[in-house]
Amino acid sequence: MKKWMMGLLVITGLLAGCNNDDKQEDRAAHNEGTTVEVKVDILTPEKVKANKEIELAAHVTQGGEDVNDADDVKFEVWESGMREDGQMIEGKLAEKGQYKAAITFDHDGVYYMHAHTNARGLHVMPKQKIIVGNPDMSKVKEESNDSSKGMDHMKKDDNEDEDSSDHSSK
């Protein structure tokens, strides 16, 4: 009787293991796209004119196919040396994986843009420099490639005490 019970337990364990493998395969098939890199190509020109509306644009693909179902594409734009004064502009799907938003730069300067893209469980945020008009390049503060600086600043603002003097004059 003990051998029969042990045999039954072993068979039950094997069947449970096979069943678990099936569930893992189902989950893998359902999330199949998350293992392939989401790629974001910025389409915005690197040189533009001041006081003229331009298009911030990004083409989102995964595995060579257009991504028309991104959770969101937000363009973070700031002037050189003034990231804390930057703005987030919501991009909208225009066509075939291309997300766009409009902006007008009101004066010459060097600006930076991150295309924050959340698609299929992944976050991608390529960065591009945009030169507006004919800025005095000697006054430009080059931005580091550390993309986390702005995100840290955003988190800091959310948790900042009300009595902070850094933002009280804004």
N, C-alpha and C positions, 0 to 999 in steps of 0.2 A: 504494500500500500504506500510506503514511503517513497519507493522508486516511482510509482505512478504519479504521486503528488509533485515530486521534484520534476518529473518530465513535463507535467502540466504547467508548472511555474516557468520552466525554461522556454516552452513553446509560447506561453503568454508574453514573456519578456521579449522574445524575438519578434512576435507580431506587433507589440507596442513600439519597438524600435523601428520597424519598417513603416509603421503608421506615422511616426514622428518624422522620418525621412521624407515621406510624401508631403507633409505639411511644410517642411523646409523648402522643398522643391516648388510648392505652390507659392510660397512667399517670395522666392527668388524670381519666379516667372512674373509675379505681380509687380515687383520692383526692378524689373529687368533693366530699365533705362538708367537707374541711379548709379550703375557701375561704369557707365560711359560718361566721359567728361563733357560738361556743358561749356561751350566756347562762346565768348562774347567779343565780337569785332566792332570797335567804335568806328562809325561812319562820319562823324562830325569833322569838318575841316580843321586843320591845325592853325590856320590864319584866317581871320574874319575881320569885317569892318565894324567900327563902333556905330551905335544908333541904327542898326539894321537888324531886323529879326532874323535869327538863324535857327536851324534845326539841330537839336541834340539828338543823335541817332545811334542805335546799336543793333547789330544783327546777332541774334541768339540762335545757336545750332547745337545739336547733340548727335554725334555719330554721322555728321554730314547732312542731317535733316533739319529743316527749319523748326524752331520751337515756337508754336503759336499759343501755348498754354502756360507761359511763365506765370508764377504767382505774382511777381511784381518786378518792374524795372524802374528804378529811381535814379535820377541824375543828380549827384551832389556836386555843386559848383561853388567855387570860392576864388577870390582874388589872391594872388601871391602874398603870403605873409599874413593873411586874414582868414584862416580856415574857420575860426570860431564864428565868423560872420557869414559863413556860407549858407546856401539854401538847398533844399531837396525839392526836386521837381519830378512829379509822377510822369513816367513814360506810358504811352498808350500803343497798343498793337496797331500798326498802320498796314502792313502787308508782309506776307511770307517771312515771318520771324523777325521783322524789323519793328523796333519800338522807338517812338519819337516823342519829343516835347519841344516847345518853342521857348526861346529866350532872346532878350535884347540886352547887349552890354552897352551901358550909357557912357562909357569913357574908355580911352586906351588903357591897356594894361595886360598883364600876363595872368591868366586864369588857369585853374586846374579843374578837372572833372573826373569823378568816379562814376561808372555806370554800375550801381549796385543792382545785381540781378539774382533773384531767387527763382530757381526753376528746377522742378523734379527732384526736390530734396537737397539741392546743392546751392551754395552761394558763391558767386563770382563777382569780382569788382575791379575790372581793368581801369587804368588811369590814363588820362591824356592831358597834355598841356595845350592851351588855346591862347594864341597871341592875338590880341584885339588891337587893331590900328597900328600905330607906331609908338609903342611905349618906350620910356627911358629905361633901357635894360640895366643901367647901373643901379637902379632902385629896386630891381626885382630880387626877391628872396627865393632862392631855389628851394623847392619842396623835396624832402627826403622821400625815398621809396617806401618808407614805413607807413603802410596804409592803415595801421591800427590806431595811429595818433588821433584821427578824427573820431573814430568810434569810441575811443576812451573818453574823448572830450564830451561826446554826446551822453555817455553814461554818467559822467561827472555832473553835467548840468541837471540830469534827472534827479540826482541824489543830493544836490547842493543845498546848504542851509540858506534860509531866507535872508539872514543877516550878512551874507557875503557882499563885500563891496565891489567885487570884480564885475558884476553885471547890473549893479543898481543904477548906473547912469544911462542905461539903454532904454 
